Amino acid sequence: PGWFEAYLGLEAAASVIRTFELQFVHGLFQTEDYARAVTMLGHQGAPAGEIDSRVALRMKRQDLLTAAGPPRVWSVMDETALRRPVGGRQVILAQLHHLLEIAALPQVSLQVVPFGHGGHAAAGGSFTILRFAEPTLPDVVYIEHLTSALYLQAPADLDHYLHVMNHLSIGALTP
């Protein structure tokens, strides 16, 4: 959809991508089977061709991680995202192994907020903060919903989300 096309351009142009994921592994880190299972959850009844297209796009986005001059990606995940058996046991097991491979990339940091941490300021949902190398471009907070997305750029919003992200990072397990 059009609201997601804007995100694709911002993601590709970002020099730093910071994410918090509450329920699922971030799209840049998903295996194909996991991505298919997540896509099917959100698009039940969609034609197989549409599911295939969405999964292919998600896989193509991951080229960003191995491109020349890739962005720095710092992702914090709630433990829920790792324990939810999306796609079944074999799919989540392969996804966990894939996360270990992704975490070995020098430009990627992965952290987990454990259940034992209790509640946290981002319990309301997942979000992404995109930062750009060009100093005149403001950071953007991206919040995706089921049928649309928010793009926040107001300084007060950015400050709030950066504050929450910093607290999540401090409270999470080490990378």
Secondary structure, DSSP 4 states (H G I P E B T S, - for coil): -HHHHHHHHHHHH-SEEEEEESSS--GGG--HHHHHHHHHHHTTT--HHHHHHHHHHHHHHGGGGGSSSPPEEEEEEEHHHHHS-TT-HHHHHHHHHHHHHHHTSTTEEEEEE-GGG---TTTT--EEEEE-SSTTSPPEEEEE-SS-EEEE--HHHHHHHHHHHHHHHHHSPP-
